[in-house]
């Protein structure tokens, strides 16, 4: 075997071996459990494949009997999940906001057919003409989010891609200002999910009551139900200290979502399985404040109807009243079957869907054990594959045919940076993690011809030297920016 071949094989093996210790690994549901042992075992079986999960808190109310359990870990290497561990619950706050509407309507404070501008006068223009009932049932025609500028779209995309806070800076004044420039689309009257609409509903009800939304939902819903552990956080200092840490299904740490304007839609809302099962039990009994919000009123498609925040879906011969929630690092599900007198709560601290677990705990036939890969997952998988191998392939080509040292050095830097970007942004719950060491091996292999040709290459060649150096400087600057992104 010739010496270059031996060097190439050795370089690839060394690179792959070194990378194996850093191989991306998605979270996996830990073996620790707390609370009711039988429920924990049932929930673990319902979860199926443990990959993509880290911790779960579950609760079941069956015939008035409540059981709670925790599975796995709050954070990597952290304490075990307990039934009282706080999780971000996201859009499960929307049924709470719907219950506020039903409660205030029953008290004669507002009417469901009141226009938004009559309750929140600061909202003028077309958006002010939608009704409270339309906002509560996602029939207002308002967008999911008011992304009316390239900057807003880019900011939201970036926060989503980096598992950051997608609602930073969205206080009450901001969403009111956004509402003044919003206009319902032609689908007004049909169900089209809108975080924006749910947020406006909650802020309108709070304005009519003369208090902030956290105070209103606490006074009218949470405290009457004994939900003392449910928190609406407007800033980092309000976050529960013993909370679970969120992560994507591929293991990337996620920032909590904070944005007071969107609190009624579920931003900054934390709760526990123990607290939420109180809500479910009261909804089953019909004693919760504003329980009429769950009455199905409008067609939502796919064998589903919607009331004020609560969905009712048919599964064969079963009707399940439910809502789920998702943030940058958490998933949540609450649901109940009134005919069977059974309800469930499932909270997870990664972005793997927990709805199937909840449906299985409700004994719904045919509930899948895990979610299929969505668009975000396929995008993450494409990033993982492309970035893992693109840098090494480019360096291999440049090392064999490059005209100067500047090009070779630039491609060598980007081979390393691309691997870092793949590790950071790839969805390794879809793509097997062992592909990343293979991409590292390819980059290591490409180093051999680059080193062998280095002395024979001029520093710069081809275009004028100033242009080549300018290009190299820009490439270095972008590489530096990429490194900052990888490390943040």
Buried (B, 14 or more C-beta within 10 A) or exposed (E): EEEEEEBBBEBBEEBBEEBBEBBBBBBBBBEBBBBBEEBBEBBBEBBBEBBBBBBBBBBBBBEEEBBBBBBBBBBEEBBBBBBBBBBBBBBBBBBBBBBBBBBBBEEEBBBBEBBBBBBBEBBBEBBBBBBBBBBBBBBBBBBEBBBEEEEEEEBBEEBEBBBBBBBEEBBBEBBBBBBEEBEBEEEBEBBBEBBBBBBBBBBBBBBBBEBBBBEBBBBBBBEBBEBEBBBBBBEEEBBBEEBBBBBBBBBBEBBBBBBBBBBBBBBBBBBBBBBBBBBBBBBBEEEBBBBBBBBBBBEBEEEBBBBBBBBBBEBEEBBBBBBBBBBBBBBBBBBBBBEBBBBBBBBBBBBBBBBBBBBBBBEBEEBEEBBEBEEBBEBBBBBBBBBBBBBBBBBBEBBEEBBBBBBBBBBBBBBBBBBBBBBBBBBBBBBEBBBBBBBBBBBBBBBBBBBBBEEEBEEBBEEEEEEBBEBBEEBBEEBEEBBEBBEE
